[in-house]
Amino acid sequence: MPEDAKKAWGGRFEGSLDAFVTRFGSSLPVDRAMWESDIRGSIAHVRMLAAQGIVPDADARAIEAGLAAVHADLAEGRFVFDDADEDIHMAIERALTARVGAVGGKLHTARSRNDQVATDARLHAKALALDLITGVAALQDSLLAVSDDHFGVVMPGYTHLQKAQPVLLSHHLLAYFWMFERDIARLRHARDAADVSPLGSAALAGTTFAVDRRMVAEELGFSDVIPNSLDAVSDRDFLLDLVYACSVAMMHLSRLCEELVLWSSDEFGFIVMDDGYATGSSIMPQKKNPDVAELVRGKTGRVYGDLVGLLTVMKGLPLAYNKDMQEDKEGVFDASSTLADCLAACAGMVATLTVVEDRMRVGAGGGFMAATDLADYLAANGVPFREAHEIVGRLVLECERSGRTLQELSLENLHAASPAFGADALSAVDLDAVVSRRGSEGGTGHEAVRAQLLLARDAASVTAQWIGSTKR
Ligand code: ARG
């Protein structure tokens, strides 16, 4: 009698598993997170077994009641994990059998852990994607609120991190709104990719029992069944889609955080971080550091690592299941919990920061950003553009020498540079006018940004509706 007879494959073995290998081969510390999906999947499976006459109704009822009791133990923290269990699937089956006796052994009829783990991972991935979309939507709401509250505030727009043209702060923040809108689309795609049922594929080739895969799929809320049993147990594309979506979202958060770090520096002074989202220094009493933004930027690295890790695990695997695939979950869980935390951190940081409107406006007046508008004014009044460019270039030089901005020039100064400058020439350099002239669709003009805000609010309400109507 092997000492390790309780292993699910005990019959074939005379010796017991090496103690180190037991620990080495276990995925329990990671996959226990999927316990709820595992029990849901088992209940759907056993109901189908009974409906198809594969196990007697009374046995199925006993198993289902046992699973409900195990569910309660897990939910209420009473469940006792045993290090000898290889994974959450074995742990739950052991607890079930301990409760209901030998009949618990009928649960695994027409099923393999290969289609079981794929099912659990898909159910879990669908729930993760939905939670992440909810987190992205909350950050979008913060961005919309700041865009609304500070509508009309002008700030410098940059290319090459050099001042280029003034823009509305709302326009700048809405650029992030749309980036996150694409993240929602990617997360929805990842959820759709997970939304097909592998159950009934058994180990790799299907089963001799007359299973009803569609009944199980429907019960579990999957929109279809996977048509090929080999593909069903060996596909992890849906997890890759999810980690990729997480990676791109982290890249977006990292870009936002980089700007918040810059903006909160003394050099920019565009924003002040709320005390709740900044830390001090243990040696320099004056310091207020944007740690939260920096940490989000830094955590992007681990999520990219999770993506490359899983791509590499899957590379070169022959069909169908291979134990390598047990390495699929840790990175995905890490990526999604990291993103969830970073979304919450950013939503709070954006919602609580103080916008220093004056500093933004002063910044927008620097860098001679209205120079193009001044040249355009001349060109519109008949001066050849090349000549206009030359005239305005000289004015910029004059301002630079005398330490003035273009807005500080008088009408006389302008007229002296070119008689084509009329009485309305000062409006060519007025910051608000410079901004509002860029009224092309999607541009930074006040009216265009107002229209964009409406579009963004529509998109946000479409997402809110989708979240409300989507089951976990
Ligand atoms: N713990 C395993 C995993 O996560 C479950 C599947 C085991 N199947 C097998 N044939 N060893 O991949």
Residues whose N, C-alpha, C, O or C-beta is under 5 A from the ligand:
A	BS01	LIG	S27 D87 R113 N114 V117 M325 Q326
